[in-house]
Amino acid sequence: MSWLDGMVEDNEAASQDQRLERTAEGLQPGAFTGALSAIGPGLLRGGLEAGAAVESGFSSLWQTGLDTAASMLLPEPKFGGTPNVTSAEESSQETLGQGTASEVMRLRPDPAEVGMVGQILGEAAAVLPRAVVGTVLAGPAGTAIAAGAPAGYSGKQVGIAEGLDPETATKKGLIDAATVGIGAALPAARFVKPLLGDLGIAVGANVGLGMAGRGATAALLDSNGYHAQAEQYKVMDGTALITDAVLGAAFFGLGRAGMRRPTTAHVDAALTERTTQHADVDTAPGAPINPRSAMAHQDAIRTAIDQISRGEPVVLPDSIHSAQFLRETDSAPTMKPAPDVALATARQDLEPTLRIELEQEAAGILPNVKDVKAELSSVARSLEALDGSIKARAKEFQQQGQGRKQAEQSARQAVEAERLDLSDRQASLNESLGGNRTAEQARADLNALDRGEVPQRLQDRISQRADTIVKGFDKKPLSAGVAEANTKLTMAQIARQEITRILDDIERAEPTLQAKPLDIGTSKDVAKPEGVANAGGKQTGKSGQPEVTTPDKPGAEVVNDAGKPGNEAADPVVQVADEIMARVDDMRISTGAMDEDGNAITVSAKELMASADADIARAQQDSKGFAAAAACFLQRGL
């Protein structure tokens, strides 16, 4: 076959291509091509982006903590710089980023195979589910973070996979995160009150944000020399505009659904329910044991509210006195722990601190103790031989041209300098050996702690901690005084209540008679004695002495208050004392005197009370006699 045959075949193929209108370009997909098949990969891509972003965030925090701890605790490397303890984490982060980028690029809908509707559904399926989760967990802030942070992380990793440098890829990821995050949280702003107006503003704002984000990304890539990538981000891209509008409407729906404000009716219903709960449950002295007690409490609350609203004193119904409630038992008093319990608690509190201290001490173990000891012996021998080397050194200095005295002085100075160096080295070696002994002891103590034992040198610290714990349960003088005062106050209140109750019982049994004033008649004039000379020498029938009644017509009877009718009843306080004394056993009261044997003289309280009553009766009788004598004197003048 010649070359002409190949030319004929090529011509025939070209003719057939022209006749059949063949083309090397693929067919453009329709608007709905692959729409349903894009939803599943979109959901998977959204979950993958969210999980990778969360893992990367925690890993970054962990690396930051490790770097901070390493810079504070680890020594500086031999050749300078800072210790690197996060190389494994950095490698893991790099692997995670590469895997995320490859999977995201694989799961994204291909514009050559999926139509516009499929691309929109795929992007919505990737963003909306995680936005819903963020809204439920944290409101608008959660929506912005859940939608924007994974988008930014994915944009950064995909940019690195497409050949961008890390700095440019990071800036591109920040633009993606801000665009998606702000667009997701923007509908919560509620620009206007009408629903359609707010929807239009929210959708328009999201479309504007998308345009601004694409323009900023294109400018960033073009300024850094990535012209081919910048051409992919067109501000007026039709598919991107429609996608932004759909996502804006979806975000608006999430904002309205997740941030519904309660109506006035809802607020009133909630307040009413809370008021009812407060009246029926919170104000009760406990849980009612039966429905009758619950109803009695509710009736008492309503009665008290009505009486207070009318300005009347609160008088509760009788049904509340028969209501019964279950009250919480008083908490058991705090008891001082036993010594063994205090020791166990003290060890549990101090063991973490002791372990840290022992581990720091154990880190000073020398790896070459034999070499240190050999060097220490050598230094000791060198120190011993220094004094005997002065003459030899002096001869060396004389050979160098110095005089005998100057050579001896130079030799002594050299010996003293060498002695100082050797002494410093000896002290350093002894200090190293001492630290090694301390480290060995610390390691032994750590082993004892691991076995559940307490090292001997740590016993004192644990015992002191146990004593502190036990002393913490002792009452301080102030608290003891307050408790005693409270107890006394409580006893005084109980006594006052008991006396009040007894007085009420006495009053109901024998009402106290009210005293009435006596109707005392007017005294009549009697014969006046001869008057005395006044200042003018005249006699007058009047004198400055008080008027008296005639002896044959006695005036009003003079009695004291104790003898008035109606006052013959004893004092209520005395009656209370009598009743209390009748209920208790007889007690002995000290008189303050001492007998011949030096014992205190006591008297019976009942006998003392009876003697006091007799003295009172005798005093009352004597007062009547005094009153009669005074009346007689006033009447007769004798």
C-alpha positions in Angstrom: 0.0 0.0 0.0 1.5 3.4 -1.0 1.1 6.7 0.6 -1.6 7.6 -1.9 -3.8 5.0 -0.2 -3.4 6.7 3.2 -4.3 10.0 1.6 -7.5 8.6 0.1 -8.6 7.2 3.5 -7.9 10.6 5.2 -9.9 12.4 2.6 -12.7 9.9 2.9 -12.8 10.4 6.7 -12.8 14.1 6.4 -15.6 13.9 3.9 -17.7 11.7 6.2 -17.0 14.1 9.1 -18.2 17.0 7.1 -21.3 15.1 5.9 -22.2 13.9 9.3 -21.3 17.1 11.1 -18.9 15.4 13.5 -17.0 17.5 16.0 -14.2 16.9 18.5 -16.0 18.8 21.3 -18.3 17.0 23.7 -22.0 17.5 23.7 -23.2 20.2 26.1 -25.4 18.6 28.9 -29.0 19.8 29.3 -30.2 21.9 32.2 -31.5 18.8 34.1 -28.8 16.3 33.0 -27.5 14.5 36.1 -29.6 16.6 38.5 -30.6 13.8 40.8 -27.2 12.0 40.7 -25.5 15.1 42.0 -27.4 15.2 45.3 -25.7 12.2 46.9 -22.1 13.2 46.1 -23.0 16.7 47.3 -24.2 15.5 50.7 -21.0 13.3 51.0 -18.8 16.3 50.0 -20.4 18.5 52.6 -20.0 16.0 55.4 -16.4 15.4 54.3 -15.6 19.1 54.3 -17.1 19.6 57.7 -15.3 16.6 59.3 -12.0 17.6 57.8 -12.4 21.2 59.0 -13.2 20.1 62.5 -10.3 17.7 62.7 -7.9 20.3 61.3 -9.1 22.8 63.8 -8.5 20.5 66.8 -5.1 19.4 65.3 -4.1 23.1 65.0 -5.0 23.7 68.7 -3.1 20.6 69.7 0.0 21.7 67.8 -0.2 25.2 69.3 -0.3 23.7 72.8 2.6 21.3 72.1 4.7 24.1 70.7 4.0 26.3 73.8 4.8 23.5 76.2 8.0 22.6 74.3 9.3 26.2 74.3 8.7 26.4 78.0 9.9 23.0 79.2 12.4 21.6 76.7 16.0 23.0 76.4 17.1 24.9 73.3 18.5 22.6 70.6 22.3 22.4 70.1 22.4 24.4 66.9 19.8 27.0 68.0 16.2 27.5 67.2 13.2 26.0 69.0 12.5 22.3 69.7 10.1 20.8 67.1 7.7 18.3 68.6 4.9 18.6 66.1 6.4 17.0 63.0 4.1 14.0 63.2 1.1 16.3 63.5 2.2 18.5 60.6 2.7 15.4 58.4 -0.8 14.2 59.4 -2.3 17.6 58.6 -0.6 17.5 55.2 -2.0 14.1 54.4 -5.5 15.1 55.6 -5.4 18.2 53.3 -4.3 16.2 50.3 -7.0 13.6 50.8 -9.7 16.2 51.4 -8.7 18.1 48.2 -8.7 14.9 46.0 -12.1 13.8 47.3 -13.7 17.2 47.0 -12.5 17.6 43.4 -13.8 14.1 42.6 -17.2 14.7 44.2 -17.9 18.0 42.7 -20.3 17.9 39.7 -18.5 18.1 36.4 -19.9 20.9 34.2 -19.3 18.8 31.1 -21.5 16.0 32.4 -24.0 17.7 34.8 -26.4 20.5 33.9 -27.0 23.7 35.7 -29.8 22.3 37.9 -27.5 19.5 39.0 -24.7 21.9 39.8 -27.0 24.0 41.9 -28.5 21.0 43.7 -25.0 19.6 44.4 -23.8 22.8 46.0 -27.0 23.2 48.0 -26.7 19.6 49.2 -23.1 20.3 50.4 -23.8 23.5 52.3 -27.4 23.4 53.6 -27.3 20.2 55.9 -24.4 21.5 57.9 -25.9 25.0 58.0 -29.1 23.4 59.5 -27.1 21.6 62.1 -25.2 24.9 63.0 -28.5 26.8 63.3 -30.0 24.2 65.7 -26.9 24.1 67.9 -25.9 27.8 68.0 -28.3 30.0 66.1 -27.0 32.6 63.5 -23.4 32.3 64.7 -23.5 28.5 64.3 -25.0 28.9 60.8 -22.1 31.1 59.7 -19.4 28.9 61.2 -20.9 25.6 60.0 -21.4 26.9 56.4 -18.3 29.0 56.0 -15.5 27.2 57.9 -15.6 24.0 55.9 -15.9 25.9 52.6 -12.8 27.9 53.5 -10.8 24.9 54.5 -11.9 23.0 51.3 -11.1 26.0 49.1 -7.6 26.3 50.6 -6.8 22.6 50.1 -8.2 22.5 46.6 -6.1 25.6 45.7 -2.9 23.9 47.0 -3.8 20.8 45.0 -4.3 22.9 41.8 -0.8 24.5 42.2 -1.3 27.6 44.3 1.3 28.5 46.9 0.1 28.0 50.5 -0.2 31.8 51.2 -2.3 32.5 48.2 -4.4 29.3 48.9 -4.9 30.5 52.5 -6.2 33.9 51.4 -8.5 32.2 48.8 -9.9 30.0 51.5 -10.5 33.0 53.8 -12.5 34.7 51.0 -14.6 31.6 50.4 -15.3 31.2 54.1 -16.3 34.8 54.5 -18.5 34.8 51.4 -20.4 31.6 52.4 -20.5 32.3 56.2 -21.8 35.9 55.9 -24.3 34.9 53.2 -25.6 32.1 55.5 -26.0 34.4 58.5 -27.2 37.5 56.7 -31.0 36.6 56.5 -31.1 36.7 60.3 -30.7 40.5 60.0 -34.4 41.0 59.1 -33.9 44.1 57.0 -37.6 45.0 56.6 -40.8 43.7 58.3 -42.7 42.4 55.2 -41.9 38.8 54.3 -41.5 39.3 50.6 -39.4 42.4 51.0 -37.1 40.7 53.5 -36.8 37.7 51.2 -35.8 39.9 48.2 -33.2 41.8 50.2 -31.7 38.5 51.6 -31.5 36.9 48.2 -30.0 40.0 46.6 -27.5 40.4 49.4 -26.4 36.8 49.0 -26.0 37.2 45.2 -24.0 40.4 45.8 -21.8 38.6 48.2 -21.1 35.9 45.7 -20.2 38.4 43.0 -17.9 40.2 45.4 -16.3 36.9 46.5 -15.6 35.8 42.9 -14.2 39.2 42.0 -11.9 39.2 45.0 -10.7 35.7 44.3 -10.0 36.6 40.6 -8.1 39.7 41.6 -6.1 37.7 44.2 -5.1 35.0 41.8 -4.3 37.5 39.0 -2.1 39.6 41.2 -0.1 36.6 42.3 0.5 35.4 38.7 -2.2 32.7 38.5 -3.9 34.1 35.4 -5.4 30.8 34.1 -7.0 30.1 37.5 -8.3 33.7 37.7 -10.2 33.2 34.5 -12.4 30.6 36.1 -13.9 33.1 38.6 -16.2 35.4 36.6 -18.2 37.9 38.5 -21.3 37.6 36.2 -21.2 33.8 35.9 -24.7 32.7 35.2 -24.7 29.4 37.0 -23.0 30.9 40.1 -25.5 33.7 40.2 -28.4 31.3 40.2 -26.7 29.2 42.8 -26.2 32.2 45.0 -29.9 33.1 44.6 -31.1 29.6 45.5 -28.8 29.4 48.5 -29.9 32.9 49.7 -33.5 31.8 49.6 -32.6 28.6 51.5 -30.6 30.6 54.1 -33.6 33.0 54.5 -35.9 30.0 55.2 -33.4 28.7 57.8 -33.2 32.1 59.5 -36.9 32.5 59.7 -37.4 28.9 60.9 -34.6 29.0 63.5 -35.3 32.4 64.9 -39.0 32.7 65.2 -39.9 35.2 67.8 -42.7 34.2 70.2 -45.9 36.1 69.8 -47.7 38.1 72.5 -50.1 35.2 73.1 -47.2 32.8 73.5 -45.5 35.1 76.0 -48.7 35.5 78.0 -49.4 31.8 78.1 -45.8 31.1 79.3 -46.1 33.8 82.0 -49.5 32.4 83.1 -48.1 28.9 83.3 -45.1 30.1 85.3 -47.4 32.1 87.7 -49.6 29.0 88.3 -46.6 26.8 88.9 -45.2 29.4 91.4 -48.5 29.6 93.3 -49.2 25.9 93.3 -45.8 24.4 93.7 -43.0 26.9 94.6 -44.8 28.5 97.5 -46.0 25.3 99.1 -44.0 24.1 102.2 -43.5 20.8 100.5 -45.2 18.2 98.3 -48.8 17.7 99.3 -49.6 14.1 100.5 -53.1 14.1 98.9 -55.3 16.2 96.7 -57.1 17.7 99.7 -53.9 19.2 101.0 -53.0 20.6 97.5 -56.5 22.2 97.2 -56.2 23.7 100.8 -52.9 25.3 99.8 -54.4 26.8 96.6 -57.4 28.1 98.5 -55.1 29.7 101.1 -53.0 31.4 98.4 -56.1 32.8 96.7 -57.6 33.9 99.9 -54.4 35.7 101.0 -54.2 37.5 97.6 -57.8 38.6 97.7 -57.4 39.9 101.3 -54.2 41.8 100.5 -55.8 43.3 97.4 -58.7 44.6 99.5 -56.3 46.0 102.2 -57.5 43.5 104.8 -55.4 41.5 107.3 -54.6 38.0 106.1 -56.7 35.4 107.8 -56.2 31.9 106.3 -59.0 29.4 106.1 -59.2 26.6 108.6 -58.6 24.0 105.9 -54.9 24.9 105.7 -54.3 23.7 109.2 -55.3 20.2 108.4 -53.2 20.1 105.2 -50.0 17.9 105.3 -46.9 18.2 103.1 -43.8 16.2 102.7 -40.8 18.3 103.6 -37.2 17.7 102.7 -35.2 16.2 105.5 -32.5 18.3 107.1 -29.0 17.6 105.7 -26.9 15.5 108.0 -24.4 17.4 110.0 -20.8 17.3 108.7 -18.8 14.8 110.6 -15.1 15.0 111.2 -13.3 12.3 109.1 -11.5 9.5 110.8 -7.7 9.6 110.8 -7.3 6.8 108.2 -9.8 8.5 106.0 -8.0 11.8 106.3 -4.7 10.2 105.5 -6.2 8.6 102.4 -7.7 11.9 101.3 -4.4 13.7 101.9 -2.5 11.2 99.9 -5.0 11.4 97.0 -4.7 15.2 97.0 -0.9 15.4 97.2 0.1 12.4 95.0 -0.1 14.3 91.6 2.1 17.1 93.0 4.5 14.6 94.6 4.8 12.7 91.3 5.7 15.8 89.4 8.3 16.8 91.9 9.8 13.3 91.9 9.9 13.0 88.2 11.7 16.3 87.9 14.3 15.1 90.5 14.6 11.7 88.7 15.5 13.5 85.4 18.9 14.4 86.9 20.3 10.8 86.9 23.8 10.7 85.5 24.4 8.2 82.7 28.2 7.9 83.5 28.6 7.8 87.3 31.9 5.8 87.1 33.5 8.3 84.8 32.5 11.1 87.2 33.9 9.3 90.2 37.2 8.6 88.3 37.5 12.2 87.3 36.8 13.3 90.9 39.7 11.0 92.2 42.0 12.4 89.6 41.1 16.0 90.6 41.8 15.1 94.2 45.2 13.8 93.4 46.0 16.8 91.3 45.1 19.1 94.2 47.4 17.1 96.6 50.3 17.4 94.1 50.0 21.1 93.6 52.1 22.1 96.6 55.0 19.9 95.6 55.1 21.4 92.1 56.0 25.0 93.1 59.8 24.4 92.9 59.6 22.8 89.5 57.4 25.6 88.2 59.7 28.2 89.7 62.7 26.7 87.8 60.6 26.8 84.6 60.0 30.5 85.1 63.7 31.1 85.8 64.5 29.4 82.6 62.2 31.9 80.9 64.4 34.7 82.2 62.7 35.7 85.4 64.6 36.2 88.7 64.4 33.7 91.6 61.9 35.7 93.7 59.8 36.7 90.7 59.9 33.1 89.5 58.7 31.8 92.9 55.9 34.4 92.9 54.8 33.5 89.4 54.9 29.8 90.4 52.7 30.4 93.4 50.2 32.4 91.4 50.0 29.6 88.8 49.5 27.0 91.5 46.7 29.1 93.1 45.0 29.6 89.8 45.2 25.9 89.0 44.0 25.1 92.5 41.0 27.4 92.1 40.1 25.7 88.8 40.5 22.2 90.3 38.4 23.2 93.3 35.6 24.5 91.1 35.7 21.3 89.1 35.7 19.2 92.3 32.7 21.1 93.6 30.9 20.6 90.3 31.5 16.9 90.3 30.4 16.6 93.9 27.2 18.5 93.1 26.6 16.2 90.1 27.0 13.1 92.3 24.7 14.6 95.0 22.1 15.3 92.3 22.5 11.8 91.1 21.9 10.4 94.6 18.8 12.6 94.9 17.6 11.4 91.5 18.1 7.8 92.4 16.1 8.4 95.6 13.3 10.1 93.7 13.2 7.1 91.3 12.9 4.7 94.2 10.1 6.9 95.7 8.3 6.8 92.4 8.5 3.0 92.4 7.1 3.0 95.9 4.2 5.2 94.9 3.5 2.8 92.0 3.4 -0.1 94.5 0.8 1.8 96.6 3.3 2.7 99.4 4.2 6.1 100.9 7.9 6.9 100.9 9.3 7.6 104.3 10.5 11.1 103.5 7.1 12.1 102.3 5.2 10.9 105.3 5.5 14.2 107.1 3.9 16.2 104.2 1.0 13.8 104.0 0.5 13.8 107.8 0.5 17.6 107.8 -2.1 17.6 105.0 -4.3 15.1 106.9 -4.1 17.3 110.0 -5.1 20.3 108.0 -8.1 18.4 106.6 -9.2 17.3 110.1 -8.8 20.8 111.5 -10.9 22.2 108.7 -14.0 20.5 110.4 -13.4 22.2 113.7 -15.6 25.1 114.5 -13.9 28.5 114.8 -14.6 30.6 117.9 -16.8 32.9 115.9 -19.0 30.2 114.4 -19.3 28.4 117.8 -20.4 31.7 119.4 -22.9 32.3 116.6 -24.3 28.8 116.9 -24.6 29.1 120.7 -26.4 32.5 120.3 -28.7 31.0 117.8 -29.5 28.1 120.2 -30.2 30.5 123.0 -32.4 32.6 120.8 -34.3 29.6 119.7 -34.9 28.5 123.3 -36.0 32.0 124.2 -38.5 32.0 121.3 -39.8 28.6 122.4 -40.3 29.8 126.0 -42.0 33.0 124.8 -44.4 30.9 122.7 -45.1 28.6 125.5 -45.9 31.4 127.9 -48.1 33.1 125.3 -50.0 29.8 124.9 -50.5 29.3 128.6 -51.8 32.9 129.0 -54.3 32.3 126.1 -55.5 29.1 127.8 -56.0 31.0 131.1 -57.8 33.9 129.4 -60.2 31.5 127.6 -60.9 29.5 130.8 -61.2 32.5 133.2 -61.6 35.9 131.4 -60.1 38.8 133.3 -62.7 41.1 134.8 -62.3 44.7 133.8 -62.1 47.2 136.7 -64.8 49.8 137.0 -64.4 53.3 138.5 -66.0 53.8 142.0 -68.8 56.4 142.4 -67.5 58.4 145.4 -69.9 61.0 146.8 -69.1 64.6 147.4 -67.8 65.4 150.9 -69.9 67.8 153.0 -68.5 70.8 154.9 -68.1 70.6 158.7 -67.8 73.2 161.4 -64.7 75.3 160.7 -62.3 76.0 163.6 -61.5 79.5 164.6 -59.6 81.3 162.1 -56.1 82.7 162.7 -55.0 86.3 162.3 -54.3 87.2 158.8 -51.8 89.7 157.7 -54.2 92.6 158.5 -55.0 91.3 162.1 -58.5 90.1 161.1 -60.1 86.8 161.8 -61.4 84.6 158.9 -63.6 81.5 158.9 -61.4 79.8 156.3 -58.1 78.2 156.8 -55.5 76.8 154.5 -56.1 73.2 155.7 -58.1 70.8 153.5 -61.7 70.1 154.0 -62.8 67.0 156.0 -66.0 65.1 156.4 -68.1 65.1 159.5 -67.5 62.2 161.8 -71.1 61.2 162.0 -71.4 61.1 158.2 -68.5 59.2 156.9 -67.4 59.9 153.3 -66.3 57.6 150.6 -64.4 54.5 151.7 -60.7 54.8 150.9 -59.3 51.6 149.5 -56.2 50.9 147.4 -56.2 49.5 143.9 -55.5 46.0 145.2 -58.7 46.0 147.2 -61.0 47.3 144.4 -63.7 45.1 143.1 -62.6 43.5 139.9 -58.9 43.5 140.8 -59.0 40.7 143.2 -57.8 38.3 140.5 -54.1 37.5 140.7 -51.6 38.9 138.1 -51.6 36.8 134.9 -47.8 36.6 135.1 -48.1 35.1 138.6 -50.7 32.7 137.4 -48.3 31.6 134.6 -45.5 31.1 137.1 -47.8 29.1 139.4 -48.9 26.9 136.5 -45.3 26.3 135.4 -44.3 25.5 138.9 -47.2 23.1 139.3 -46.1 21.2 136.1 -42.5 20.8 137.0 -40.8 19.1 139.9 -39.8 21.2 142.9 -36.4 22.9 142.5 -33.9 24.2 145.1 -32.8 27.8 144.9 -29.5 28.9 146.4 -29.8 31.7 149.0 -26.1 32.7 148.8 -25.5 31.8 152.5 -23.3 28.9 153.7 -23.9 26.5 156.6 -21.3 25.5 159.2 -20.0 22.8 157.0 -19.4 25.2 154.1 -22.4 23.9 152.0 -24.6 26.2 150.1 -28.0 26.8 151.8 -30.9 26.2 149.4 -34.7 26.6 149.8 -37.6 25.0 148.1 -38.9 27.0 145.1 -42.5 26.1 146.0 -42.0 27.1 149.7 -40.4 30.4 148.6 -43.3 31.0 146.3 -45.8 30.3 149.1 -43.9 32.5 151.5 -43.9 35.3 148.9 -47.7 34.9 148.5 -48.1 35.1 152.3 -46.0 38.3 152.4 -48.1 39.8 149.6 -51.4 39.0 151.4 -50.0 40.4 154.7 -48.9 43.5 152.9 -52.3 44.0 151.3 -54.0 43.6 154.7 -51.6 46.1 156.3 -52.3 48.5 153.5 -56.0 48.4 154.3 -55.2 49.2 157.9 -53.0 52.1 156.8 -55.8 53.4 154.6 -58.3 53.3 157.6 -55.8 55.1 159.9 -55.3 57.8 157.3 -59.0 58.3 156.9 -59.5 58.5 160.6 -56.8 61.1 161.0 -58.3 63.2 158.2 -61.7 63.1 159.8 -60.8 63.6 163.5 -57.5 65.2 163.3 -56.1 62.7 165.8 
